[in-house]
Amino acid sequence: MREITYDQAAGEAIRETFRSNPRTVYVGTDPVLDMQKEFGEDRVRVTPIAENSFVGAAIGLAGSGYRTVVNLRMATFGFVAMDQMINHAAKITYMFGGQARFPVLIRMTVGAGFFGAAEHSISPYAMFMNAPGLKLLLPSTPYDVKGLLKTALAENNPVISFEPFLLGKAKGEVPEEDYSVPFGHAAVRRKGSDLTVVALGRMVPEALAAADDLAKGGVSAEVIDPRTLVPLDTAAILRSVRKTGRLVVVDEACQTCGAAAEILARVASDKATFGKLKSAPARVCGLDVPIPFSPPMEKFAVPDKSKILKAAKGVLR
C-alpha cells in the first residue's frame, strides 16, 4: 500500500469530496491555490484574517444548503470565532428544533513541539468537549485523518477536526480506494495485558515507543487511540482496563479539566471497571502553564516517552 503524509491524506479527503459534491465550499486564510485552480474561486475563498466573520459565513452557507469546510489553521486563531462555534454552530440545530442542519467542518492544528510559544502551541479541545452539539476529531495517523474527514464531510452536524501540527509530515499507509472511519470507534494500536495506555493525538507515537521499552522489561502494554473525543469510545477503554487492571492516560493538553480527566472519571464511575483496578490510574499531561518558547522549557512542559514510562512504572508497582 502507498504511503503519504498526514497533511496529504487530509487534503485528499477534502478534494475527493469537492469532486463528488458540487455544493461543497471552502473558506480560510490559507492560500490554497491548487484547490482554487481546480474548483474555482466561487467554491474556494481565501478570506481576510477575520475568523469570526468567515466562520459565521460558513455557518450561514451550511444552513442554506451548502457543505462548508473552514480552515482556521492554528487553534489559537479559533478563539476569535468562539462565539460562532460555541454559541451558534453547536446550538443552532437544537434551537431550530431539528428543522435545519448545519454541516460545517472546522479544521485547526493543535499541539506544541515546534517552538511556537504560548499563543501557537495550545491544545484546547477540552474546552469544546464542554459545548454539547459539536463532534470532535483528534486523528493521529494519515489513514485516520483521511477516513475521519471523509466521515465528517458526510455528517450533517458541525464537526471540529483537531490535527496535531507535528504529525503533518508523518507518513503512513493510506488506501487509494475510497474509505471512511466511523466516529466513536477507538483503535487498539497495540494489544497488551498488563497496562492500558490511552493516548491522544500526537501522544500516540510516544505511547507506542514507551510500550516498546516496557516490553523489553516484560511488561505488556495495550495502547488505545480514541481517534474521536466526541463521541468518545468509552466502551473500548473500559474493556481494556477491565482486562489489564491498570490505566495511564496521556495528553499533551493541560491537565486541569482536560480530556484525560474525563477519561479517568468515566473509568472510575463504572463499577465493573473500578473493581478491576489494581492501582490508582495516572495522567501524563502538559503542565498547567502557557507553553514556553524556549526549547528546553517547552520539552519540560510537554509529555514524552520518558514521562509515560515513569507513570507506567508507578501504576505497575
N, C-alpha and C positions, 0 to 999 in steps of 0.2 A: 504494500500500500504506500502511496506517496506520503511525503512529509512536507508540511507547510507550517508557517509560523502562526502563532495565536492571532496576530493582527490580520494576517492574510485570510485566515479562516473566518474571522468576524466580517471582513469585507466581502467575502464570497456570499455569506448569508444575506447581506443587505442587497447585493447586486442581483442575486438569483431571484429574490422576492420582487425586486423592481421590474425584472423582465417578465415575471408571470402576472403581476398585478399593476396595471397602469394607473390605479388610483392611490399608489404609494408615493409619498413625498418626503423630502429630506431637508432639514434646516439645521444650521450650525455655523460656527465661526471658522471652521477648518476649511481651507481651500481644496475641496475635493474635485479637482479639475477633470480627472478621468471619469468620474460619475457625471459631471456636467456635460462632458463631451458625448457620453452615451445616451443620457436620458433627458438632456436639455435643461435650461435654466428655470423653466417653469416648475419642474419637479425637484430640482436640486438647487436650493437657495443658500448662498453664502451670506450670512447676516452680519450686521454690526455687532459689536460687543455689548449686547443688551439682553442678557439671558432671560430676565423677567418678561421682556416683550416677545422674544421668539418662542419661549416655552408656552406662553399664553396663546400665541397664534397657533401653535401646534395643537393645543387642546381644542381650539375653535375649529380647526381644519378636521380634526378627528370626529368632532361632533357633527360635522357637515358631510360625512360620508367618505372621508379620506383616511388612509392609514399613515400615520406620521412617525418618522424617525428623527429624533433630536440628538445631536452630539454636543454635549456640554464640555467635552474634553476632560479637564480635571474636576474632581468632585467639589473642590473648593469653590469653583465658579457656580456650582449649583445652589449655593447659599443665596445668591442674588435672586433665584427663582423659587425659593422655598414656599412662598405664598401660592404660586401657581401649581407647584407639585403637591403640597400637603393640603392646602385649603380648597383646591379646585379639582385637579386630576383625581386625587384619592377619594373625593366625596361626591363628585357630580353625578355619577350614575345612581347612587343611593338617593340623592336629593331630587332626582328626576323620577324616582320610583321605578327605576329599571326600564324606563321608556326609551332611553337613549344610551348608546355605548360610545366609549371614547378610547379607541385603540391607538395608544401612544407608546412608543418605545423610546425611553430616555437612556442614553449611554453616557457613562462617565468613568474615568480612570481613578483608581484609588491606590494608596499604599506609599511606603517610604522605600529607601534603599538607593536613591539616585541623587541624594543631597539637594532635594528640592526645598528644604527648610520648612518652617511651620505651616505656611499657608498652602503649600502644594503637596503635602505628604499625608494628608488626612485619610482615614477610612471610616466614613460617617454612617455606614449602613444601619447601625443600631438605631439611629435617630429615625430612619424611615421605617424600621420594623415597628415602631411605636405609632405609625399612622395607618390605621386599617383602610384597605382599599387599594393598596399597591402590591404588586407581585415583584419580588426582589431576587435577582440572579447574582451569583458570585462564581463564575466559571474559572477553573484552574488549568484547563488543557485546551489546545486548539480544537480537538474533537468536540469538547463540551461547549465552547463558546459559539461554534457554528451551530451545533444542534439546538442549544438553548435559544439562540437568537432566532432560528427558524420557527421554533415554537412560539416565541414572543411575537413574531410577525404574523402569526395566525390567531393570536389572542385578541379578544375584544375588550380587554380591560387594560388599564395603564400598567406598564412594566418598566422597572428600572434595572439596567444591567450595570453592575459594578465590576470593572475589569482591571485587575492589578497591573499597574504600569510596567513593572519589571518583567511580567510574563509576556509582554508584547512580542518579543523576538524569540521566545521559546518555541521550539519545533516539536511537532507530534504528528502521529498518523491521522489523516482525515480522508474518508472515502470520497471518491469523485461522484458517486451516485447520490441522489437526494436522500436525506435522512433528517430526523429531528430527535431531540432529547426531551422527554417529558418533565414538567415541573414536579417537584416534590418527591423525586426519586434519588436518594443518595447513591454514591458509587463507593464500593469497597475497593480501595486502591491496593490494599494488601491484607490478606487474611491472617489472623493470629488467634491465640488462645489465652494469653497471659495478661493482656493490657489492651484497652481500646484508646486510640488517639483520634479524636475528631479534629480535623484541621480545616481551616477556612482559607480559600483563595491562595495567595502566594505562600502560605504556610504548608500547603500540601507537599511540595517538593522537600521542604525542610523536615517535615514529619517522616517522610519516606526515608530520607537519609538517616534520621535518628533511629528508625526501625531497623535499618541495615546494621547499624552499630550495636543495637540491642541484641540482634540475632547472633552476633559474634560471641556474646556472653550467655547465649542460651535462652534469651527472653523472646517470646513470640508476640509481636505487637500487631494488632489489627488497626489499619488506618482507614478512617471513614471520611469521605469528602461529601458534605451535604449538597453541594452544587447550587441549590437554591435555599435562600433564607426564609422566604415566604412564597409558597408553602415550604415548611421545614419537615423533612422526613424523620419525624421523631421515632417512629416505629423501628426504623433501621438502627438508630442509635441505641434504643432500649434493647433490641435483640442482641447487639454486640456486647453491651455492658452486662447483660444477664449471663452471657457466656464467659466473659473474662473476669468480671468482678472488680475491675479497676478502670478508671477513666481519667484521661488528660485531654483538655480542650485547648486548642492553640489558635490564637487570632492576633494579628498584628495591630488591630484597633485597640483603643484604650480599654482597660479592664472594667472600670466602673460603669454599671448599667449597660454592658455590652452584649453582643450575641453569645459570647461564651457563658455569661451569667444566665442567659435564658436557657441554654442547653443544659447547664448544671441544674437549674431549677426544675426542668422537665424530668430529668433523671431522678432527682431527689424526691419529687412528688408522686412518682409512680411506685406504689407499694411493692409490686412484684420485683421491680428492679432494685429499689432501695435495699430490700432484704438480701440481695445477692452481692452487695458491695463488700469487698474485703478490706477496703481502706477509704479514707476520705478522698473524693475527686479533687483534681487540681486544675487551675487555669494557668496558661502561659500566654500573657497578653502584652501589648505595648504598655509602657508606663503612662500614667495619667499626667502627661506633660505635653506641651507643644513639641513637635519633632524638631530637634536641633539641626542646624545646617552643618555643623562640624561633623565630618565622617566618623571619628571615634565616638562622639557623643550620640550620633544617630544609631550606630551599631549597639550602643549600650541601652538605648531606649526601645529597641525593637526585638521581638523574639527571633531565635535562630536555633540551629540544631543542638548546640550545647545546652541551651536553656531548656529545650524539650527533654533532652537526656537527663538533666538534673531533676526535672519534675517527675519523669517516669521512674527514676530510681527511688524518689521519695514515696511514690504510691506503691511501689513494689516491696517496700520494707515490711 
